[in-house]
């Protein structure tokens, strides 16, 4: 949780709010790949990339 606080402070202080959507999308795609690994949906997820 400390990393999230530090990252939020970095965004707030340096006014880099445009990084937030990029990080959220990358985290969602990463979570999707991890959660579908080994399932029947996995071949369809990997075709996206």
Biopython code that builds the backbone (N, CA, C, O; Angstrom):
import numpy as np
from Bio.PDB.StructureBuilder import StructureBuilder

atoms = [
    (1, "UNK", "N", (0.818, -1.194, 0.000)),
    (1, "UNK", "CA", (0.000, 0.000, 0.000)),
    (1, "UNK", "C", (0.864, 1.261, 0.000)),
    (1, "UNK", "O", (0.433, 2.313, -0.473)),
    (2, "UNK", "N", (2.059, 1.157, 0.520)),
    (2, "UNK", "CA", (2.961, 2.303, 0.574)),
    (2, "UNK", "C", (3.316, 2.785, -0.834)),
    (2, "UNK", "O", (3.435, 3.986, -1.074)),
    (3, "UNK", "N", (3.484, 1.838, -1.765)),
    (3, "UNK", "CA", (3.809, 2.199, -3.136)),
    (3, "UNK", "C", (2.695, 3.038, -3.763)),
    (3, "UNK", "O", (2.965, 4.007, -4.471)),
    (4, "UNK", "N", (1.454, 2.663, -3.500)),
    (4, "UNK", "CA", (0.314, 3.397, -4.059)),
    (4, "UNK", "C", (0.284, 4.820, -3.516)),
    (4, "UNK", "O", (0.025, 5.766, -4.260)),
    (5, "UNK", "N", (0.550, 4.977, -2.215)),
    (5, "UNK", "CA", (0.581, 6.318, -1.624)),
    (5, "UNK", "C", (1.695, 7.166, -2.237)),
    (5, "UNK", "O", (1.485, 8.333, -2.568)),
    (6, "UNK", "N", (2.865, 6.581, -2.382)),
    (6, "UNK", "CA", (3.987, 7.311, -2.964)),
    (6, "UNK", "C", (3.710, 7.684, -4.418)),
    (6, "UNK", "O", (4.036, 8.787, -4.856)),
    (7, "UNK", "N", (3.106, 6.760, -5.159)),
    (7, "UNK", "CA", (2.794, 7.043, -6.557)),
    (7, "UNK", "C", (1.769, 8.170, -6.665)),
    (7, "UNK", "O", (1.891, 9.046, -7.521)),
    (8, "UNK", "N", (0.763, 8.145, -5.796)),
    (8, "UNK", "CA", (-0.250, 9.205, -5.814)),
    (8, "UNK", "C", (0.388, 10.559, -5.482)),
    (8, "UNK", "O", (0.059, 11.567, -6.108)),
    (9, "UNK", "N", (1.296, 10.588, -4.506)),
    (9, "UNK", "CA", (1.998, 11.825, -4.167)),
    (9, "UNK", "C", (2.825, 12.328, -5.351)),
    (9, "UNK", "O", (2.859, 13.527, -5.629)),
    (10, "UNK", "N", (3.488, 11.402, -6.044)),
    (10, "UNK", "CA", (4.269, 11.770, -7.224)),
    (10, "UNK", "C", (3.375, 12.417, -8.277)),
    (10, "UNK", "O", (3.725, 13.452, -8.844)),
    (11, "UNK", "N", (2.215, 11.803, -8.539)),
    (11, "UNK", "CA", (1.294, 12.346, -9.539)),
    (11, "UNK", "C", (0.777, 13.729, -9.128)),
    (11, "UNK", "O", (0.667, 14.637, -9.952)),
    (12, "UNK", "N", (0.466, 13.865, -7.851)),
    (12, "UNK", "CA", (-0.095, 15.124, -7.368)),
    (12, "UNK", "C", (0.934, 16.245, -7.386)),
    (12, "UNK", "O", (0.629, 17.358, -7.814)),
    (13, "UNK", "N", (2.138, 15.969, -6.930)),
    (13, "UNK", "CA", (3.163, 17.009, -6.837)),
    (13, "UNK", "C", (3.643, 17.439, -8.221)),
    (13, "UNK", "O", (3.802, 18.630, -8.487)),
    (14, "UNK", "N", (3.871, 16.472, -9.092)),
    (14, "UNK", "CA", (4.427, 16.793, -10.413)),
    (14, "UNK", "C", (3.375, 17.032, -11.484)),
    (14, "UNK", "O", (3.714, 17.268, -12.644)),
    (15, "UNK", "N", (2.099, 16.973, -11.108)),
    (15, "UNK", "CA", (0.976, 17.221, -12.026)),
    (15, "UNK", "C", (1.016, 16.299, -13.250)),
    (15, "UNK", "O", (0.817, 16.740, -14.382)),
    (16, "UNK", "N", (1.274, 15.026, -13.002)),
    (16, "UNK", "CA", (1.337, 14.027, -14.076)),
    (16, "UNK", "C", (0.078, 13.165, -14.060)),
    (16, "UNK", "O", (0.165, 11.937, -14.070)),
    (17, "UNK", "N", (-1.076, 13.793, -14.034)),
    (17, "UNK", "CA", (-2.338, 13.054, -13.940)),
    (17, "UNK", "C", (-2.607, 12.202, -15.177)),
    (17, "UNK", "O", (-3.386, 11.251, -15.103)),
    (18, "UNK", "N", (-1.988, 12.516, -16.302)),
    (18, "UNK", "CA", (-2.204, 11.757, -17.519)),
    (18, "UNK", "C", (-1.632, 10.350, -17.402)),
    (18, "UNK", "O", (-2.006, 9.478, -18.186)),
    (19, "UNK", "N", (-0.744, 10.102, -16.452)),
    (19, "UNK", "CA", (-0.189, 8.754, -16.255)),
    (19, "UNK", "C", (-1.191, 7.802, -15.600)),
    (19, "UNK", "O", (-1.097, 6.588, -15.779)),
    (20, "UNK", "N", (-2.128, 8.331, -14.863)),
    (20, "UNK", "CA", (-3.067, 7.497, -14.113)),
    (20, "UNK", "C", (-3.887, 6.566, -15.002)),
    (20, "UNK", "O", (-3.959, 5.381, -14.678)),
    (21, "UNK", "N", (-4.509, 7.005, -16.095)),
    (21, "UNK", "CA", (-5.259, 6.065, -16.935)),
    (21, "UNK", "C", (-4.386, 4.983, -17.557)),
    (21, "UNK", "O", (-4.826, 3.845, -17.719)),
    (22, "UNK", "N", (-3.155, 5.330, -17.905)),
    (22, "UNK", "CA", (-2.245, 4.348, -18.493)),
    (22, "UNK", "C", (-1.935, 3.256, -17.478)),
    (22, "UNK", "O", (-1.963, 2.073, -17.815)),
    (23, "UNK", "N", (-1.640, 3.638, -16.245)),
    (23, "UNK", "CA", (-1.320, 2.670, -15.198)),
    (23, "UNK", "C", (-2.534, 1.791, -14.894)),
    (23, "UNK", "O", (-2.388, 0.585, -14.689)),
    (24, "UNK", "N", (-3.712, 2.375, -14.862)),
    (24, "UNK", "CA", (-4.928, 1.598, -14.569)),
    (24, "UNK", "C", (-5.187, 0.566, -15.659)),
    (24, "UNK", "O", (-5.503, -0.584, -15.353)),
    (25, "UNK", "N", (-5.061, 0.953, -16.920)),
    (25, "UNK", "CA", (-5.284, 0.022, -18.030)),
    (25, "UNK", "C", (-4.251, -1.100, -18.006)),
    (25, "UNK", "O", (-4.597, -2.264, -18.211)),
    (26, "UNK", "N", (-2.996, -0.764, -17.761)),
    (26, "UNK", "CA", (-1.962, -1.798, -17.685)),
    (26, "UNK", "C", (-2.230, -2.767, -16.541)),
    (26, "UNK", "O", (-2.034, -3.973, -16.695)),
    (27, "UNK", "N", (-2.671, -2.260, -15.406)),
    (27, "UNK", "CA", (-2.978, -3.127, -14.266)),
    (27, "UNK", "C", (-4.175, -4.033, -14.569)),
    (27, "UNK", "O", (-4.171, -5.205, -14.191)),
    (28, "UNK", "N", (-5.193, -3.504, -15.244)),
    (28, "UNK", "CA", (-6.356, -4.317, -15.608)),
    (28, "UNK", "C", (-5.979, -5.431, -16.579)),
    (28, "UNK", "O", (-6.396, -6.576, -16.404)),
    (29, "UNK", "N", (-5.191, -5.100, -17.603)),
    (29, "UNK", "CA", (-4.760, -6.131, -18.547)),
    (29, "UNK", "C", (-3.878, -7.171, -17.869)),
    (29, "UNK", "O", (-4.003, -8.364, -18.141)),
    (30, "UNK", "N", (-2.996, -6.730, -16.996)),
    (30, "UNK", "CA", (-2.146, -7.676, -16.260)),
    (30, "UNK", "C", (-2.965, -8.599, -15.382)),
    (30, "UNK", "O", (-2.719, -9.804, -15.339)),
    (31, "UNK", "N", (-3.935, -8.038, -14.682)),
    (31, "UNK", "CA", (-4.814, -8.865, -13.850)),
    (31, "UNK", "C", (-5.643, -9.826, -14.675)),
    (31, "UNK", "O", (-5.871, -10.961, -14.257)),
    (32, "UNK", "N", (-6.099, -9.395, -15.838)),
    (32, "UNK", "CA", (-6.868, -10.263, -16.723)),
    (32, "UNK", "C", (-6.036, -11.445, -17.201)),
    (32, "UNK", "O", (-6.523, -12.575, -17.241)),
    (33, "UNK", "N", (-4.800, -11.191, -17.557)),
    (33, "UNK", "CA", (-3.928, -12.270, -18.010)),
    (33, "UNK", "C", (-3.643, -13.245, -16.878)),
    (33, "UNK", "O", (-3.669, -14.458, -17.087)),
    (34, "UNK", "N", (-3.372, -12.738, -15.693)),
    (34, "UNK", "CA", (-3.072, -13.615, -14.552)),
    (34, "UNK", "C", (-4.291, -14.454, -14.171)),
    (34, "UNK", "O", (-4.160, -15.645, -13.886)),
    (35, "UNK", "N", (-5.468, -13.844, -14.165)),
    (35, "UNK", "CA", (-6.662, -14.571, -13.747)),
    (35, "UNK", "C", (-7.135, -15.601, -14.761)),
    (35, "UNK", "O", (-7.739, -16.602, -14.378)),
    (36, "UNK", "N", (-6.877, -15.380, -16.045)),
    (36, "UNK", "CA", (-7.347, -16.324, -17.057)),
    (36, "UNK", "C", (-6.292, -17.344, -17.454)),
    (36, "UNK", "O", (-6.551, -18.202, -18.298)),
    (37, "UNK", "N", (-5.122, -17.265, -16.865)),
    (37, "UNK", "CA", (-4.048, -18.201, -17.202)),
    (37, "UNK", "C", (-4.476, -19.621, -16.819)),
    (37, "UNK", "O", (-4.880, -19.874, -15.684)),
    (38, "UNK", "N", (-4.384, -20.529, -17.767)),
    (38, "UNK", "CA", (-4.746, -21.913, -17.511)),
    (38, "UNK", "C", (-6.220, -22.207, -17.690)),
    (38, "UNK", "O", (-6.652, -23.331, -17.430)),
    (39, "UNK", "N", (-7.002, -21.242, -18.121)),
    (39, "UNK", "CA", (-8.426, -21.484, -18.317)),
    (39, "UNK", "C", (-8.725, -21.634, -19.806)),
    (39, "UNK", "O", (-7.839, -21.472, -20.645)),
    (40, "UNK", "N", (-9.959, -21.939, -20.119)),
    (40, "UNK", "CA", (-10.367, -22.104, -21.514)),
    (40, "UNK", "C", (-10.415, -20.779, -22.262)),
    (40, "UNK", "O", (-10.418, -20.757, -23.493)),
    (41, "UNK", "N", (-10.452, -19.690, -21.533)),
    (41, "UNK", "CA", (-10.530, -18.357, -22.152)),
    (41, "UNK", "C", (-9.144, -17.852, -22.559)),
    (41, "UNK", "O", (-9.039, -16.937, -23.376)),
    (42, "UNK", "N", (-8.094, -18.428, -22.009)),
    (42, "UNK", "CA", (-6.733, -17.940, -22.218)),
    (42, "UNK", "C", (-6.355, -17.772, -23.688)),
    (42, "UNK", "O", (-5.782, -16.736, -24.025)),
    (43, "UNK", "N", (-6.636, -18.724, -24.592)),
    (43, "UNK", "CA", (-6.240, -18.501, -25.995)),
    (43, "UNK", "C", (-6.893, -17.267, -26.618)),
    (43, "UNK", "O", (-6.299, -16.631, -27.489)),
    (44, "UNK", "N", (-8.095, -16.925, -26.187)),
    (44, "UNK", "CA", (-8.765, -15.750, -26.736)),
    (44, "UNK", "C", (-8.178, -14.461, -26.183)),
    (44, "UNK", "O", (-8.110, -13.455, -26.888)),
    (45, "UNK", "N", (-7.755, -14.488, -24.928)),
    (45, "UNK", "CA", (-7.138, -13.306, -24.314)),
    (45, "UNK", "C", (-5.797, -13.012, -24.982)),
    (45, "UNK", "O", (-5.478, -11.852, -25.244)),
    (46, "UNK", "N", (-5.010, -14.051, -25.261)),
    (46, "UNK", "CA", (-3.687, -13.837, -25.833)),
    (46, "UNK", "C", (-3.756, -13.349, -27.280)),
    (46, "UNK", "O", (-2.796, -12.757, -27.773)),
    (47, "UNK", "N", (-4.875, -13.586, -27.966)),
    (47, "UNK", "CA", (-4.997, -13.066, -29.335)),
    (47, "UNK", "C", (-5.181, -11.548, -29.341)),
    (47, "UNK", "O", (-4.940, -10.906, -30.364)),
    (48, "UNK", "N", (-5.598, -10.970, -28.227)),
    (48, "UNK", "CA", (-5.733, -9.516, -28.142)),
    (48, "UNK", "C", (-4.368, -8.852, -28.279)),
    (48, "UNK", "O", (-4.237, -7.783, -28.875)),
    (49, "UNK", "N", (-3.364, -9.501, -27.721)),
    (49, "UNK", "CA", (-2.012, -8.929, -27.737)),
    (49, "UNK", "C", (-1.233, -9.455, -28.909)),
    (49, "UNK", "O", (-0.072, -9.090, -29.093)),
]
sb = StructureBuilder()
sb.init_structure("model")
sb.init_model(0)
sb.init_chain("A")
sb.init_seg("    ")
for serial, (resi, resn, name, xyz) in enumerate(atoms, 1):
    if name == "N":
        sb.init_residue(resn, " ", resi, " ")
    sb.init_atom(name, np.array(xyz, "f"), 0.0, 1.0, " ", f" {name:<3s}", serial, name[0])
structure = sb.get_structure()
